[in-house]
Amino acid sequence: MTRTAKILHLAALTAAAALFVLSTSSVKAQTSPNCGEREAVITRLADRYGETRQSVGLGSNNSMVEVFASDETGSWTILVTTTAGMSCLVASGQAFEEVAEALPAKGNDA
């Protein structure tokens, strides 16, 4: 993966983590059907959807944000894991593809 693609993935991961933290309390996360032990969640993503980890980043409150995707089916999932080890699916979809776009010139954030 190119440096540019990594930066774009990290930006997406950070945004997803921020949305997750704003919309979920730790109590709600523990009772959500979209949450579980990290190893069980990763195994299910691999076995059921053929997804593997594509990128990883550190989100707010030291949560780990990961993007899993399948090259075969194009399915993708964003997983956020808290420091307590609880993993929650925060988004998923189809048509995943890596993007290697050039970053804007320094000083031009358009």
Phi, psi and omega in degrees: 000135182286164180299319180298315180297321178297318179295318178295319177297316181297321177297317178295320179296317180297317178297317180296319179296319179297316178297320180298311183295321180291329186261358186222133171265165181296326179292315179298320181298323182288338181256358182286140177290350179267012182237155178182184177295137187306311183299321179294319180294315180296319178298318179295318178299321180288311185289316186274326186241353181069023183270141175234161182291129180254327178202162183213148178205168179260123180262189179295156182057028179060025176282148179264127180248127183230146172250124175250143179206161177246125176293330183285313186260339183083003178288152179215155180216138172256124183243132176243128180244127180280169178294341177279355178094003178275127180251135180231137174280122183252342177195153176204162180182199183234172174067040177291137171207147178284142180239132179237068179269148177289142176286152177297156178300149181303132181091354179238096184268022178279000000 
